[in-house]
Amino acid sequence: LGGLRWRAHVAGLTSWAVALVIAIAVYAMPVTTALSLSLHGFVYGLFPIVWILLCAIWMYQVTVISGRFDDLRATFYLITDDPRVLGLIIAFCFGGLLEALAGFGAPVAIVSVMLVAIGYSPIRAAITALLANTVPVAFGAVGLPILMAAKTADMPVLSVSPVAGRICALLSVLVPLLLLYVIDGKKGVVQCWPIGLFIGVIFGLTKWVVSGTSLYNLTEVFAAVITVVAVVAFLRVWHPKGGEEARPRVGEALVPDVEEPHLQRAAGGGTATATATSTTTSTTTATSTATSAPQSGDADAPRTGGPSAEHLTTNRILMALVPYVLVIVVFSIAAIPAVKSALASTDLSFAWPGLSDMRNASGAPASHQSYHFTWLSSPGTLLAFVAIAVGLIYKVPMGTLFGELWKNAVKLKYTALTIGSVVALAFVMGDSGQTLALGLFIAGVGAAYPFFAPILGWIGTYVTGSDTSANILFSGLQAGVGDQIGHKELLVGAGAAGGVVGKMISPQSLAVAASAIGIAGAESIILRRVFGYSILLLFFMCLLTGLMSTPVLGWLLP
């Protein structure tokens, strides 16, 4: 992706083929096992991962074909007319809430198109969404990554969650400032650093406190909600300068050859406002690309001036916010233990053919022996319910509604191939022992290991696309090293925290971001733009963790 600039599905398939050959030739995995495992991974990539992405885009498209899209843009500007501050609120705060409730790529998909809605260029929107989707990841999906880290390491969860929470809390202070740089360069940082620092501190303090309590699984929910309330209050006494001048810069294409043709094609389809009275025309507009990202190229888009709020009424504002309010409500209800258990009880599980003899490194049956079909409890299915509900509320004809689902499914074919092949790669590397070999190699540094502990989480999340999977893979190893050199809680917590900065460069995340903004095939461009930030944050985290194992910063530990 980065060097040869291959399309993502070609790079994914090639990497899977290389891993397959190595698994068979070097790690002695039987051919039938390797092939069956690859198929298992590919299917898992399609469901639930691609399913989540598809339903997130579908839900958003409903707002476009209904004509409510322009109202949403105008509603955002009621909070502040500065697109940089709005970017922080949407990407960092709202995205953090989505990560807390859903995860699995939904935050990147939804946030990317929301940023384009307020005038961001597509690539800038994708980079912003990926960079923002870092600090919330460790406690995403209602705390599942931390829970699995503790379970795999055979440790109490409240001995791991405060450590990961404090590391991510300190990271929270840095990320909003980096986001401002991504959004508007040095001017963005100089003009908006007070709000960036304020958001980072409030978000971080909340994480620091809640992660050390029995409500650790709601860490990101509390952090996101409290930060939004605090920001609204902060904006009553402080206003950034240069917001008007920043709009054209924020909307400027970072990669003109890729983005400008995309915007021009979209602009030819009309605008969300113009199609408010015509479902047929709206459908044409909505389906001109994979998402409504194109509408940002229209003449009345906020990159040349914020959308007028004169036409807004209280009812129109509420209707514009309906999809996202429903997302929060539905996922909050689904997170209630009794409801969560009821949904999970409908999951179907069956043994995957050809994997009955497969074992993990400890000799226990491998987790991929069975396939779990989470048809009702999947975040994708919950998003589908939201999309249908929004369609009914907006009075979109059922034929138009489900026709939009099919059209977007067709447009995601290469993204599905990418994600399926990458998950197949992750399954093969993980179950053959290749990923573990990387971890053991890094763990061999001895007493200096605390400085390297986050790298295992970074590698694991990069390869698997999931911090939860990375924790299952490496938390036992982190605990074992901790038994030898000490700092066991620190190492397990640091590994879980390290995964958050690997999420943004995972091929799965790149594919989700590129598809969400309607530029499937731009994964290599996005990777080259975001990779440096991942390395910078990883270095910061390694230095922080290493010093926390010494008297210099040891006082930060619980």
LOTI-222834 format. One record per residue: residue in one letter; x, y, z of N, C-alpha, C in turn. Coordinates in steps of 0.05 Angstrom, whole numbers, plus 5000, padded with zeros to 4 digits. Layout:
LOTI-222834
AXYZXYZXYZ;...
//
This chain:
LOTI-222834
L501649765000500050005000501750255000;G503750265018505350505021507450544999;G508950334994511250354975510450324946;L509150104939508450044911505750174903;R504250274922501750414918499750234903;W499749984911497749794900494949874910;R492949784895490249814906489949624929;A488249694948488149554974487449254970;H485549194952484748914949487048744937;V488648864920490948724909493048674930;A493648884946495548854968494648654988;G492048664995490948475014491148185005;L490348134981490347864970493247764968;T495147934959497947854957499147794984;S498547965004499647915031498547655043;W495947605038494747355048496147115035;A496647135009497946904995500746855006;V502247075012504947045023504746915051;A502847015067502546895094501746605093;L500146535073499246255070501646075063;V503346165045505646005038507545975062;I507946185077509646175100508445985121;A505846005125504545835145504945545139;I504745475113504945195104507845105104;A509645265092512345185087514145215111;V513645415128515445475150514245385177;Y511645435181510445385207508845115207;A509144965185508144685184505144665188;M503644865180500744855181499744685157;P498044485162497044325140495644495119;V495844415094494744575072491744605075;T490344385082487444405084486644585107;T488144575129487644755152487945045144;A490145105130490745375123488645485104;L487745325085485745415066483045455080;S482245265097479745285111479745525130;L482045575143482245805161482046065146;S483246065122483046305105480246375098;L478746165090475946205083474346305107;H474946195131473646275155474146575159;G476646665157477346945160475947125140;F475747025115474547185094471547225100;V470247015109467347035115466947215139;Y468747205159468547375182468947665174;G470647715154471047985144468448095132;L466947925118464448015106462348055127;F462147875146460247905167461547835194;P461948015212460348265214461648525202;I464248515194465648775190464448925166;V464348805142463348945119460349015123;W458948845136456148885142455749145159;I457549195178457449435194457949685177;L459949665160460649885142458349945124;L457249745111454949775093452649915106;C451849825130449549935144450050215154;A452550285161453250555169452950745146;I453850665122453550835098450650845090;W449250625092446350625085444850815102;M445350805128443950985147444451275139;Y446851345132447551615124446151685098;Q446151505079444851555053441951625056;V440651505076437751565080437351865085;T439251985100438952275105439252435079;V440752325060441152465034438752445016;I437752195013435552154994432952275005;S432852335031430552465043430552765041;G432952875034433253165033433853295059;R434553135080435153255106438053315110;F439653255090442553275092443353565097;D442253755082443054035084442254145111;D439954055122439254145148441254055169;L442353825165444353725184446853895184;R447753975160450054145158449554415172;A447254535167446554785180446354755210;T445354535219445054485248447754475262;F449654355249452354345261453454635266;Y452854805247453955075249452455245269;L450355135281449055275304450755255329;I452455045330454255015353456455215352;T457755235329459955425323460255445293;D461055675284461455705255464355635247;D465955545265468755475259468855175252;P469555105227469654825219471754665233;R473854795244475954645258474954555285;V473454725299472254645325470154435321;L468554465300466554265293467853995288;G470154005274471553755268472453615294;L473353765313474153645339471653515353;I469453665353467053565366466053315353;I465853315326464753085312466652855313;A469252895306471152675303471952565330;F472752745349473852655374471752585395;C469752755397467652705418465452515409;F464152585387461952415377463152145367;G465452165354466751915345467451735369;G468351865391468951705415466551575426;L464251715425461751595434460951355417;L461251385391460651165373462450925377;E464950975383466850765388466150625414;A465250775434464450665459462050475457;L460150555439457750405437457850185416;A459350235394459250045371461949935365;G463850105357466450015348466349885321;F468249705315468249545291468149705265;G469349945265469350105241467150305237;A464950275253462650455250463450745255;P465050805276465751095280467251225257;V469151075245470651195222468751245198;A466951055193465151075170463251315174;I462051335197460051545202461351815205;V463551835220464952085224465952195198;S467052025180468252125155466152275139;V463752155136461752285119460552525133;M460452525160459552765174461452995170;L464052945170466053155165465853265137;V465353095118465053185091462453365089;A460553295105458053445106458453735114;I460453785131460954065140463054195123;G463954075101465754215083468554115081;Y469153885094471953785093472353645066;S474753665056475453505032475453215040;P474853035021474652745028477052625042;I479452675031481852555044482352675071;R481952935074482353055100480352945121;A477952895112475852785129476752505138;A477752345120478552075127480852075147;I482852245142485152255160484352345187;T482652545188481652645214480152435229;A478352285215476852075228478651855239;L480651775223482451565232484151645256;L485251895255486851985277485252025302;A482752115300481052145323480251875335;N480151675318479251405328481651255339;T482951375359485251255372484651215402;V484751435417484451415446481951275456;P479651285441477351145451477350845447;V479250745431479250465422479650265445;A481350335464482050145485479650075502;F477750265504475250205520472850205501;G473250155476471050155456469349905460;A467149905445465249685446464549605474;V463949805491463149775519465349625535;G467849705531470049595547471049325540;L470149215517470948945510473948905507;P475449085495478349035492479749005519;I479049175538480349165565479448915580;L476948845577475948595590477448355580;M477848335554479248105542482248105549;A483448345551486248365559486648245587;A484848325605485048225633484447925634;K482447835619481647555620483947385608;T485147465586487247315574489747305592;A490247525606492547535624491947405651;D489447325655488647205681489147395704;M488147645700488447855720485747985725;P485348105748482848265753482748495734;V480448545723480248755702480849035714;L480349075740480849335752483849365759;S485449165753488349205756489549285729;V488049245707488949315681487749575670;S485149605675483749835663484850105672;P485550145698486650405706489250475692;V490950275687493450325674493050405645;A491450255630490850325603489450595602;G487650635621486150895621487951125625;R489951105642491751335647493651385624;I494551175611496251205588494651345565;C492251245561490551365540489651655548;A489351705573488651965582490752175575;L493252095579495452275572495652315542;L495052095528495052115498492752305489;S490652315504488352475497489052775495;V490952855510491753135510493153205484;L494553015472496153065448494453045423;V492652855422491152795397489553035386;P487953175403486453405392488253615379;L490653655390492553855378493553755351;L494053495349494853375323492553395303;L490053355313487753385295487553665284;L488053865300487954135290490054175268;Y492354055271494454075251493553945225;V492353705228491353565204489153735190;I487453855206485153995195485954255182;D487754415195488354675184491254755188;G493054565190495854635191496654795216;K498854945213499755105236497755315244;K496355435225494355635233492155515250;G491455275245489355135261490255105290;V492855035293493954995320494155255335;V495255465321495655725333493055855341;Q491055835324488555975329486555815346;C486855555347484855395362486055225385;W488555265392489755095412488355105439;P487155325447485755325473483455115474;I481855105452479654915452480754625449;G482954595433484054335430485154225456;L486554395471487654315497485454265517;F483354435517481154405535479754135530;I479154065505477953815499479653585508;G482253595502484053375510484153335540;V484353555555484553535584481953425596;I479653535588477053435599476653145592;F477153075567476852795558478752615574;G481252705577483252545591482652515620;L481852725633481252715662478952525667;T476952535650474652355653475552065650;K477152005630478151735626479751645650;W481451825660483251755683481551665707;V479351815712477751755735475951505731;V474451495709472451285705473851015700;S476151015687477450755681478350605706;G478550745728479350625753477050535771;T474650555760472250475776470850235764;S468750145777467249915768465749975742;L465550235735464250315710466250345687;Y468550205689470650225669469650185641;N467650005638466649945611465150185598;L464450385614463150615604464950865603;T467550805604469551025604469151215581;E468951115557468751285534466051435532;V463951305542461351435543461451685560;F462451645584462751875603464552095591;A466852005580468752195569467552365547;A466152235528465052365505462852565513;V461052465530458652635537459552875554;I461252825574462153045592463753245576;T465353155557467053335541465253515523;V463253405511461453565494460053775510;V459053705533457653905551459654125559;A462054045566464054245574464854425551;V465054315527465854475503463654685497;V461154605498458954795493459155025512;A459754965538460055175558462455345552;F464655215544467155365539466755555515;L465255475495464855645472463155895477;R461855895500460256135508462056355518;V464556285526466356495537468856525519;W469256345500471556365482470856295454;H471756455435471256405407473856405391;P474256205374476756205359476656415337;K479056505329479256695307479956545281;G479156665259479856565233478156345222;G475856295234474056085225473156115196;E472456365189471456425162473656375141;E476056455148478256415129479156125127;A478555975148479355695149477655515131;R475155595125473355425110474455335083;P475455525067476555425041479055255044;R480555305065482955135070482154855078;V480154835095479154565104478054405081;G476754555062475554415039477354375016;E479854475018481754444996482654154994;A482654054969483453784964486453744971;L487053544988489753474994491153334971;V489553174956490653024933488753094909;P489253314896487453414875486853204853;D488853054844488352854823486152654831;V486052594857484152394867481552524875;E481752744890479352864902477753054883;E479153214867477753404851475853274830;P476753074815474852944797472452824812;H473052724836470852604852468852814859;L469753054867467953274875466453374851;Q467853394828466553504804464253314795;R464753054795462752864787460352884805;A460852924831458652944850457153194847;A458553414842457153674839455253674816;G455753514796453953494774451353354781;G451253224803448753074811446753244825;G447453484833445553654848446253664877;T444653804893445253834921442953714938;A443653674963441653564981439253754984;T439854014984437754214986435854204962;A437154194938435654204914433853964910;T434553744923433053494920431153444942;A430853634960429053594983426153544974;T425453644951422653604942422253384922;S424453244916424253034895425752794903;T424352584911425652334919427252214896;T426152234872427552124849430252254844;T430152524844432652674839434552634863;S433452614887435152564910436552304908;T435152104898436451844895438751864875;T438352014854440552044834442952174847;T442452384863444552514877445952334896;A444452184912445552014933447251794922;T446551694899447951464889450051524869;S450751784866452851854848455551754857;T455851714883458251584894457351414917;A459351284930458651104953457451254976;T458051504979456851665000456151944990;S455152115007454452384999456852565001;A459252465005461552635007461652834984;P460652764960460752944938459353204943;Q457253204958455753444960457453684970;S459753614983461453824992462553984970;G462353894945463454034923461354224911;D458854234922456854404911457354694917;A456054864902456555154904455855264932;D453855144944452955254970454155104994;A456154934989457354785010458954965029;P459354875054460555055074463455105070;R464854985050467655045047468055335037;T465955465026466055745018464355915035;G463255805057461555955075459655765088;G459155795114457355605128454555615117;P453155385116450455375106448655555123;S446755685109444955865123443155715142;A442755825166440955695185438255845186;E437856035168435356185168432956015164;H433255805148430955635141430355435163;L432055415183431755205203429555285223;T427955085230426055105252426854895272;T425654905296426254705316425654425306;N423454395292422654135281424654035261;R425654205243427554125223430254045236;I431054195257433454125271433253845283;L431053795297430653535310430553315289;M429253365266429053165245431753105233;A433453315231436153275220437853105238;L437353135265438952985284437952705290;V435552645280434252385286436152145282;P437552125259439151875255441251835277;Y442552055286444652025305443651995334;V441452125339440152075365439251785367;L438151685346437351405346439651215349;V441951275336444351115340445151095369;I445151325382445951335410443951175427;V441351225422439251085438439350785434;V439450705408439450415402441850275414;F444250385411446650255421446850265451;S445750485463445650495492443850285504;I441550245491439750035501440949755497;A442249725474443549465468445849405488;A446949615500449149575519448249505547;I445649535552444649455579445049155582;P446249065604446948785607444748585600;A442248635609440048455604439448445574;V439448675561438848685533441148565517;K443548625525445948515512445848215512;S445148105536445047805538442847695521;A440547835520438347735504439047735474;L440447945465441247955437443347735431;A445247705450447347505446446247215446;S443947175459442746915461441746815433;T441447005415440546935388442846865369;D445346905379447646845362447746545354;L448546495330448846215321451746145320;S452445915329455245825330455445545319;F457345495301457745225291460645175285;A461444925286464244855281464944905252;W467245035248468045095220469444845209;P468744755186469844505174472944525172;G474244305179477044285175478844405197;L477544515218479144645239478844515266;S477644275267477044155293479544075309;D481844035295484243955309486144195314;M485444425307487244655310487444745339;R489844795348490344875375491845145376;N491645285398493145535401495845475413;A497445685420500145645429500245495456;S498145515472498145375498497045095496;G496245015473495244745469492244715471;A490844935478487944935481486644955453;P484144875450482844905424482845205415;A483545245390483745515379480945635377;S480845905381478246035381476946035354;H478445995333477346005306476245725297;Q476145535315474945285308471945315302;S470745525313467845565309467345835297;Y465245855282464346115271461846205286;H461946455294459646565309458146765291;F455746695285454046865268452347045286;T453347295290451947485308449947645292;W447847505282446047635263444347855276;L443647835301441948035314443648225332;S445648115345447248285363449448445350;S449848405324451948545309451248845308;P453349025312452849315308451649375281;G452349215261451349265234448349235233;T447349025246444448985247442949205262;L444249295284443049515298442949765281;L445049815266445150045247443050005225;A442549765217440449715197437749785208;F437249715233434749785246434350085246;V436550225253436550515253435950625225;A437250525205436750615177433850585169;I432650355176429850305169428050495184;A428650525210427050705227427150995216;V429551075208429951345198428451375171;G428551165155427051175130424051205134;L423051065154420151085161419451365171;I421151465188420651735199420751945177;Y422651915159422952105137421052045113;K419451835116417451765096418751705068;V420951565069422351475045420951215036;P420151195010418850955001420650705005;M419450485012421050245018422750154995;G421650184971423150104947425650264944;T425450534949427750704947429750644970;L428650594994430350545017432050295013;F430850075005432449825002433949824976;G433049974956434550004932437250144937;E437250334956439650464964441650274977;L440550094993442249885006443649714985;W442149624965443349454944445449604928;K444849854921446750014905449350054920;N449250104945451650144961453149874965;A451649654967452949394969454549334945;V453549404921454949364896457549534896;K457349774905459649954904461749874924;L461049714944463049634964464349364957;K464049274932465149004926468148984929;Y469649194921472549174924473349214953;T471849384968472349414996471849145011;A469749005003469148745016471448555010;L472448554985474748384978477248454995;T477648714999479948805015479748705043;I477448765056477148695084477148395088;G475748245070475747955072478547835071;S480147935052482947825049484647905072;V484248145083485948235106485248075131;V482748015135482047855159482947565155;A482847465130484047195125486947195131;L488347415123491247445130491647435160;A490047585175490247595204489847325216;F487847175207487246905218489646725213;V490646725188492946545181495446615197;M496046875199498446955214498146885244;G495746935254495346885283495346595290;D493946425276493646145283496045975274;S497646075256500045915248502345975267;G502246205281504346275300506146505290;Q505546615267507246825256507047085273;T504647165281504347405296505647375324;L505247135335506547075361509547085359;A510646995337513547005333514547295334;L513047475322513847755323513847855352;G511747775367511547855395513847755412;L514447495408516647375424519347505417;F519647585392522147715384522447985398;I520248135400520448395413520748355443;A519448155454519648105483522448025492;G524147955473526847875480528748095488;V527848345489529648565496530248575526;G528848415542529548395571528548625587;A530248735605529448925625528449185612;A529249235587528349485574525549445561;Y524349215566521849145552519549345557;P519249465581517049655584516949875563;F519349955552519450155531518250045505;F518049785502517249655477514449535480;A513349515504510849375508508549475490;P508249735486506049825469506249735440;I508649665431509049585403507549325397;L507349145416505848905411502948965406;G501749145422498949225417498649355390;W500649515382500649665357500749465334;I502549265335502749065314500248895313;G499348805336496948635337494548765325;T494049025331491749165321492049225291;Y494549295284495049345255494449095238;V495348865248494948615232492048525233;T490848525257488148415260485948615255;G486548875258484549085255482849115280;S483548985302481948985326483748995351;D483249185368484749195393484048955411;T481548875409480648635424482148395416;S482348345390483848115379486848135387;A487948375385490748405393491248345422;N489348415439489548355468489348055473;I487547925459487347635462489847505453;L491147615433493547495421495947535439;F496247775452498747845465498647895495;S496347915506496247975535497447755552;G497147505544498447285559501447315558;L502547385535505447425532506347665549;Q504747885549505448115565505548045595;A503547885604503547795632505847615638;G506647445620508847265624511547415627;V511947615610514347785613514247935639;G511848025647511548165672512247995696;D511647735695512347555716515447535719;Q516847575697519747545697521147795705;I520248025696521648275700520148475718;G517648405726516048585742514248765725;H512748935738511049135724508848995708;K507748775718505848615703503448785695;E502148935713499849095707500449295685;L502849415688503649625669503949505641;L505149275639505649155612503049075599;V501248945614498648865602497049115594;G496949315612495549555605496749715582;A499449715581500749855559500249715532;G500149455533499649305508496849375498;A494849385516492149445508491949735498;A493449915511493450195502494950225475;G497050075471498650105447497050035422;G495049875425493449795402491950025390;V491350235406489750455396491050605373;V493750625373495150765352495750595328;G495250335330495450155307492850145291;K490650225304488050215291487850385266;M489150625267488850815245490250725220;I492250535222493650445198492850165190;S491050045205490149775198488849785170;P489449595153488249595126485249585127;Q484049465148481149465150480149745154;S481449895172480550175177480950345153;L483150305138483650465114481450415093;A480650155091478650085071475950205079;V475350205105472850325114472850625109;A475050765115475151045111474951125081;A476350985064476351045035473550995024;S472250785032469550725022467550925032;A467851005057465951195069465951465055;I468251555045468451815032467951785002;G467451544993466751504965469151484946;I471551424957473951404941475251134946;A473850914942475050654945477450634926;G479650534937482150524921484150724930;A483350904948485151114958486551034984;E486350784990487550695016490450755018;S491950714997494850764998495451055003;I493851234991494251524995493751595024;I491551485035490851545063492951435082;L493951195076496051075092498551245094;R499451345071501851505071501451765086;R499051865086498452115101498252075131;V497351835139496751795168498951635182;F500751505167502651325180504551475199;G505451715191507251865209506051935236;Y503451995236502052055261501951805279;S501551575267501551325282504251275295;I506451315280509151275291509651475313;L508951725309509351935329507951865355;L505451785354503951715378505051455391;L505851265374507051025385509651085401;F511351265389513751345403513151475430;F511151655430510351785454509451585475;M507851385466506751195484508951005495;C510850935478513150765487514850915508;L515351165503516951325521515451355548;L512951405546511251435570511251175587;T510750955573510550695587513250625600;G515450665584518150605595518750765620;L518151025619518651195643516851125666;M514451025660512650945682513750695697;S515550555684516850325698519250405715;T519850665715522050775730520950975750;P522551065769521651275788520851535775;V521751585751521251835738518251885735;L516751685725513851715722512351485736;G513751335752512451115766510151205784;W510251455792508051555809505351585795;L505451555768502951575753501251315755;L502551095763501150845765499250845789;P497050685787495150665809496450565834;
//
